[in-house]
Amino acid sequence: MATPFFRRIAVVGVGLIGGSLAMAGREKGIVKEIIGFGRGAANLREAVRLKVIDNYTHDMSKAVKDADLIVIATPVGSFERCIRQMIPGIKQGAIVTDVGSVKGRLVSRIEGLLPKGVFFVGGHPIAGKERSGVKAATPRLFEGTRCILTPTSKTNTTALKKISALWKAVGAEVVLMDPMLHDKALGAVSHLPHIAAYSLVNTVAEIKEKGNNFISFSGGGFKDFTRIAESSPEMWLDIFLNNRENIIAMINQYQKNLNKIKRYIKDGNGRGLIKEFEKARAVRERLK
């Protein structure tokens, strides 16, 4: 499909992801006018100053009025509330998409809320930074990344093609995935690492001996591993609570592997440790 053109898009939540998509869309000539919606006036004024959006409003129905495309880029826990607020202003034929890290049952709930003639396409760009907010936004954020779209039996084919073309135009490779499978996969490769990073930072920060806080001796390895602990707590709270079953399963599996390594260390089982380390290294090398 040719690169789509949207005369007006509404970005609900003008932060890193929503702002970056707006900037990339403008740069690629995909959109003519961009309206922002959000809670913080200062952030929205900054978005206008940076030319991320053209204008903004704190009234959801006004934000989505006459929009061909509505991008929901708020924490996933607010999605249903956002949908309910936009219904009075949304036009027939509009496409609603999101950039959230949880899909699953949320997709079916959104599909059930939207009026007939308004089309939803679930989306999740696998891109980001540890920094959040519109000041961190960049039109290059999605280049060379993947974007997962999660169509269902109810997804409009034309809307899916337009959203797929949008993400390809801003530099992403598009992958289609079942919403429930998406949540299992991302629970493993994205959500669990954030849990591990938050937990590791707190664990080390709590260790003190003879007046020394051990975290002050952190080197490159610790900082690289825990970089994502700087991510938005509000955003990740919503992700963890909305994908709790998969995340708990991943934590249990992680604890099982930690306990295995703990047992090998306790028993002085060097052969077992080497086997675990070599297995992990081989997998990690394939990710390069």
N, C-alpha and C positions, 0 to 999 in steps of 0.2 A: 504494500500500500504506500502511496506517496505520502510525504510529510504532511501531517494534518495542520489545519489552520483554525485557531479559535479566536474569534473576534474579541471575546472577553473571557477571562478566567478569574475565579475567586480563589484566593489562597487563604484557607482557614488555619491560622497558626503560622506566622511568618518568622520562622526560626532558621536553623541551619538547612534542613532538608527542603522545607517549603520555599524558603528564600532562594536556595540554590536552583531549584527547579524553575522558579520564576525567572531568575537571571539567565539560565540556559535557554529557556523558551524564548525570551526576548531576543537574545543574541542570535538564535537560529531562525528568527523570523516566524516562529510558530504562533505567536500571540500578539495582538494589537494592544489590548488594554488589560492591566492587572490590578485587581482590587484586593486589598488585604483586610483580614478580620483578625482581631485578637483582643486580649484583655489589657495589655500594657500600652498606653498611649505613647510613652517614650520610645519603646521598641518600634512601634509603627511609624512614628515620625522619623526615626533613624532609617527605616526601610525606604521611606519616600526620599530622604536625603541621598541615600546610596543608589537611588533609581532602581531598587529591587521591585517596588510596586509604584503605581501611579497615584493611588489614593487609598484611603482606608475608612473604615467605619466600625463602630462597636455594636451595630445592629445587624444581626445575622441575616435577616430577611432582605435587608437592603444590600448587604454584601453579595448575595447570590443572585440578586435581581438581574435578569437578562444575561446571566453567565452561561456560556456554552459548556464550560468545564469548571467543576468545583473540586479542588484538591484539599482533602482533610489531612492536615499535618500537625495535629495536636496529639497529646498523649492518648493512647488507645482507650483508656477508661472514660474519656469524654466523647467518644464517637457517637454513641446513641443520642446523647443530649444534643450534640451539634446537628445531627440529622433532624431531630424533632424541631429544633429552632429554625432550620432553613426551609422546612416544608412550605410555609406560607408564601415564600418569595421565589421558590424555584420554578423554572419554566419547563414546559413540556419539551422533551427532546434533549434536555441537559444530561451530561454525563457526570457522575460523581465517582471519584477515585480517592484512594488514600495512600499513605506511605508507611503505614504502621507495621510493627514487627510481630503482631499477633493477628491471625486470621480465624481459623476454626469456626466456631459457632457464631462469632461476631459477624462474619459475612452473611450468614443466613438471617440474622436479626436485622441487619441493615437492609437487606433485600426486602424483608417483610415490612419495613417502615416506609420506604420510598413509594410515592404515588405512581400509578401506572403511567408509562410514557417517560419516566426518568430512569436512567440506566446506571447501575453500579458495576464497577470493575475493581476488584481488590488488587492492590499493588504494594510491593515492598522492595525498594531499592537497597541493595546490599552495599551501602556506602555510608560514610559518616566520619566524624572526628570526635575526639574526646571533648572538644569545645562545642558549646551550643550557642544559639542566638543568631540574629540576623547578621551581626558583624563577622561571624565566621563563615557566612555563605559565600559560595564561589560558583560561577557557571561551569567550572571544570570538574566539579565534584563527582559526576557520574561517568566520566570518560574512562573506559576500560573496566567498568564494573558490571555487575549483573543486576537485573531487576526481575523479581519473581512476580508474575501475575497469577491470580488464583480464581480463574473462572469456575462457574458452576453450571448446572443445567439451565439455570435461569438467566445467565449472562447473555446480553444482546451481542450478536456477532459483530455488527458494525462498530459498536462501542469498544469492544475488545480490540478490534483491528486499529482503531484510532489511538487508543492508549498504548498499544504495542508500538505503533509508529512513533508516538511521542517520545517514548523512552529510547528507542533506537536513534532518534534524531539528536538526543542530547548525549549520546555516546555509550549507552548501556546495551548489553546483550540481554535479550528478553527470554525468560524461561517460564513455561507454564507449569503449574503445580496444583494439586488438590489442596484446598485450604487446611484440612486436618493434617495432611502429610507435611505441609509447610511448617506447622507449629511444632511437630516432632523434630523436624530437621533443624529448625532455628533454635529450638530448646537446647539442642546439643552443641551447635557450632557458634552460637551467639549468646544465648541467655546464660548457659552454664559458665562460660568464661567470665562473664560479668560478675556472677555470684562468687566465683573463685577469686577474682581480683578484689572485690569489696572485702571479702572475708580475710584474704591474706594481709591486706593493708591493716585492717583492724587487729588481727592477731599479732602482727609484729609490733604495731604501735603500742600495744598493751604490755609488751615485755620490757621490763626495766630491771637493772641490776647495778647496785653500787652507784646509783645516781645517773647511770647511763641509759638513755632510751635507744634501744638497738636500731630503730628505724633511721636514726641520724647517720648510720654507717652504710646506708643503701647505695649500691652501685648501679651500673648500667643494666644489669640483668633484672634486678628487682624493679627498676623504674620502667623498663620495657614491658615486663610482664604485667605490671599494675597500671599502665597508662590509662586503660579504660575505666579505672575507678574514678576518674575525673568526670565521667559522663553525668548527665542530668539525673539526679535522684528521683525527681518527679516522674520523668519519662519511664525510668526503669522500674519504679514501684508499680506503675500500671501494667507494664509488660509482665512482671513476675506474677502479679495477682490474676491476670487474665490468661496466663498459660501455666497455671500452677500445677496441673496434673503432670504435664510433660516435664516441667522443671524439677518437680519432686522426684520423678523417675530418673532423670539425669543425675541429680544429686546423689541418689542411692547408688547408681552405677559408679559414680566418681568415688564415693566413699568406699565402695567395694575394692576398687583399684588401689586407693590410698592404703587401705588396710592390708592388702596383699604386699605392697612395698614395705609397709611398716613391719609386717611379719618377717619378711626376708631380711630386713636390717637387724631386727631383734635376734633372729636365729643365726646371723652371720652368713647368710646364704648368698654369697657373691655370684654364683652361677645364675640364680633366679633374678637377681638385680640386673645383671648384664643382659639377660634375655629380655627383660622389660624395657630397658633403656634402648637396646638395639631395635626392638620392635617399634618403639616410639620414634626413634630417629629415622627409620626407613619410611614411615608414614609421613613425617614432617618434610622430608626431602622431596617427596612427590608433590607437595603443595607449592613448590617454587615455580 
